[in-house]
């Protein structure tokens, strides 16, 4: 079983240029800080595999890998993975869909110095779920969850909206550009390596019902 570890509260201080400061979210250590409804809190606070939870709420589940390559780290990710100034990291982004509807946008970053020994399956994941490998690996430790309500100018919101608009889905039609969305993030540790996973919950998440309750 995955073990918990220290999280994001003790990360190093990073200088963020003024032009990027407005794109930094306010992350909270407790879910009450984002004032989420009870129906949303169970998605935010569940410490188990999000993949497993989504599969339990759908007939068909899909991981769509959008990209996985070296890319620019977001301003509010820098300190979390030990970077003291803006730069590149290994970036993976995916859309998670239930019954054809995008419900989660996930963004994962690792330091460029990360090795195959630390994360042996990361580079070959393709459209497999990252969560299925993390939660099945006894060497992986997870840090504490943090929570945020992301505004329209945050890069996660901008990227997710662009991707969803490219789909033929209800989410593409119903997304209100000015409405904040809830997100969570946590660090994962393995053999001296770390990765930061940020998950943005898209509007369609509210439509999911546990298939055992239908």
C-alpha positions in Angstrom: 0.0 0.0 0.0 1.2 3.5 -0.8 2.5 5.4 2.2 2.0 9.1 3.0 4.8 11.5 3.4 5.5 15.2 4.0 3.9 17.3 1.4 4.1 20.7 -0.1 4.2 22.9 3.0 8.0 22.7 3.3 9.0 23.5 -0.3 11.8 25.9 -1.0 11.3 29.6 -1.8 11.3 30.4 -5.5 11.5 33.8 -7.2 8.5 34.3 -9.5 8.7 37.1 -12.0 5.9 39.7 -11.7 4.5 38.7 -15.1 3.8 35.2 -13.8 2.6 36.1 -10.3 -1.0 36.5 -11.3 -1.1 33.0 -12.8 -0.2 31.4 -9.4 -3.0 29.7 -7.5 -3.5 29.9 -3.8 -3.1 26.4 -2.6 -4.7 25.3 0.8 -3.7 22.5 3.0 -7.3 21.8 4.1 -10.2 21.4 1.7 -12.3 24.0 3.7 -10.0 26.6 2.3 -11.6 26.3 -1.1 -15.3 26.3 0.2 -16.2 23.3 -2.0 -19.7 21.8 -1.8 -20.0 18.4 0.0 -20.6 16.7 -3.4 -17.3 18.1 -4.6 -15.3 17.4 -1.5 -15.4 13.6 -1.9 -13.6 14.0 -5.2 -11.0 16.4 -3.8 -10.2 14.6 -0.5 -10.2 10.9 -1.5 -6.7 9.7 -0.9 -7.1 6.6 -3.1 -6.6 6.2 -6.8 -8.5 8.7 -8.8 -8.4 6.3 -11.7 -10.2 3.6 -9.7 -12.8 6.1 -8.4 -13.5 7.3 -11.9 -13.8 3.8 -13.2 -16.3 3.1 -10.5 -18.4 6.0 -11.7 -18.5 5.1 -15.4 -19.1 2.3 -17.9 -16.1 3.3 -20.0 -13.0 5.1 -18.9 -10.3 6.6 -21.1 -6.9 8.2 -20.6 -6.0 10.5 -23.5 -2.4 11.5 -23.4 -2.1 15.0 -24.8 1.7 15.3 -24.5 4.7 14.0 -22.6 7.9 15.8 -23.1 10.2 18.4 -21.6 8.2 21.6 -21.2 8.0 24.8 -19.2 7.1 24.3 -15.5 4.1 26.4 -14.3 5.0 29.2 -11.8 3.3 27.6 -8.9 4.9 24.2 -9.6 8.5 25.5 -9.5 9.2 25.4 -5.7 7.3 22.1 -5.3 9.8 20.2 -7.4 12.9 22.1 -6.1 13.3 24.7 -8.9 14.5 28.1 -7.8 13.8 29.9 -11.1 11.5 29.4 -14.2 12.7 26.5 -16.4 11.9 23.2 -18.0 10.8 19.9 -16.5 9.5 16.6 -17.8 5.8 17.3 -18.4 2.9 14.9 -18.9 -0.7 16.1 -19.5 -3.8 13.9 -20.0 -7.5 14.2 -20.2 -9.5 11.6 -18.2 -12.9 10.8 -19.7 -15.9 8.9 -18.4 -18.4 7.6 -20.9 -17.0 10.0 -23.5 -17.1 13.1 -21.3 -13.8 14.8 -20.2 -14.0 15.0 -16.4 -10.4 15.6 -15.2 -7.4 17.4 -16.7 -4.2 16.1 -15.1 -0.7 17.8 -15.3 2.4 16.0 -14.0 5.9 17.4 -13.7 9.2 15.8 -12.8 12.7 17.5 -12.5 14.7 17.0 -15.7 17.3 15.2 -13.6 14.8 12.4 -12.8 16.1 8.9 -13.7 14.6 5.8 -15.0 15.5 4.1 -11.8 13.4 6.5 -9.8 10.4 6.3 -12.2 10.9 3.2 -14.4 7.5 3.2 -16.1 6.9 6.9 -16.6 8.4 7.3 -20.1 6.5 4.3 -21.5 3.0 5.0 -20.0 1.4 6.1 -23.2 -2.3 6.2 -22.6 -2.1 4.0 -19.5 -3.1 5.6 -16.2 -0.3 7.1 -14.1 -2.3 6.4 -11.0 -2.5 2.7 -11.7 1.3 2.5 -11.6 1.8 4.8 -8.6 -0.8 3.1 -6.4 0.4 -0.3 -7.2 4.0 0.4 -6.3 5.0 -0.2 -2.7 8.1 2.0 -3.1 5.9 5.1 -3.8 5.1 7.5 -1.0 2.5 10.2 -1.4 2.6 13.7 0.1 -0.3 15.6 1.6 -3.1 16.8 -0.7 -3.4 20.5 -1.4 -6.5 22.2 -2.8 -7.3 25.3 -4.9 -10.0 27.1 -6.7 -8.4 28.0 -10.1 -9.3 31.2 -11.9 -9.6 31.5 -15.7 -6.1 32.9 -16.1 -4.3 29.9 -14.5 -2.4 27.8 -17.1 -4.3 24.7 -16.0 -7.6 26.3 -16.8 -6.4 27.8 -20.1 -4.9 24.5 -21.2 -7.9 22.4 -20.2 -10.4 24.7 -21.8 -8.5 24.6 -25.1 -8.4 20.8 -25.0 -12.0 20.3 -24.1 -13.1 22.8 -26.7 -11.5 20.5 -29.2 -13.8 17.6 -28.2 -17.4 16.9 -29.2 -18.6 16.7 -25.7 -21.2 18.3 -23.4 -18.3 19.8 -21.4 -17.2 21.8 -24.5 -20.7 23.3 -24.7 -21.4 23.9 -21.0 -18.0 25.3 -19.9 -18.4 28.8 -18.6 -15.0 30.5 -19.1 -15.3 32.8 -16.1 -16.3 30.2 -13.6 -13.5 28.9 -11.3 -12.9 25.2 -11.0 -11.6 23.1 -8.2 -8.2 21.4 -8.3 -5.9 19.4 -6.1 -2.3 18.4 -6.2 0.2 16.3 -4.3 3.8 15.1 -4.5 4.8 11.5 -5.0 8.2 10.2 -3.9 10.1 7.1 -5.1 13.8 6.1 -4.6 15.0 9.7 -4.2 12.9 11.1 -7.0 9.7 13.2 -6.9 6.9 14.2 -9.1 4.0 16.7 -8.7 0.6 15.7 -10.0 -2.1 18.4 -10.4 -5.7 17.4 -11.1 -8.3 19.9 -12.3 -11.9 18.7 -12.0 -13.9 19.7 -15.0 -17.6 20.7 -14.9 -18.8 17.2 -16.1 -17.5 15.7 -12.9 -20.7 16.7 -11.1 -22.7 14.5 -13.4 -21.0 11.2 -12.4 -22.9 8.7 -10.3 -21.4 5.5 -8.8 -22.5 2.8 -11.2 -23.4 0.6 -8.2 -26.0 3.2 -7.2 -27.7 3.6 -10.6 
